[in-house]
Amino acid sequence: MTGTGAQPRTSAGTPIRVVVAKPGLDGHDRGAKVVARALRDAGIEVVYTGLHQTPEQIVETAIQEDADVIGLWCFPART
């Protein structure tokens, strides 16, 4: 993949599609946004769900978006 400029694809030949989600009540999502951006830059299709998602909402989004992968940002911030 490095240097080819080709979009990553599944074994079926479709572009890889990732749902990036931030479950729970913590409002710190910078890391999720950084990861989502890096995936996009690598040619992967990304759906970012935003903050405060329940597991059920995340799964529903993944089904609706026909995602291949679910990425969860679960890094708790400490003050």
Helices and strands as residue ranges (DSSP letters): E 17-21, H 30-41, E 45-48, H 55-64, E 69-72
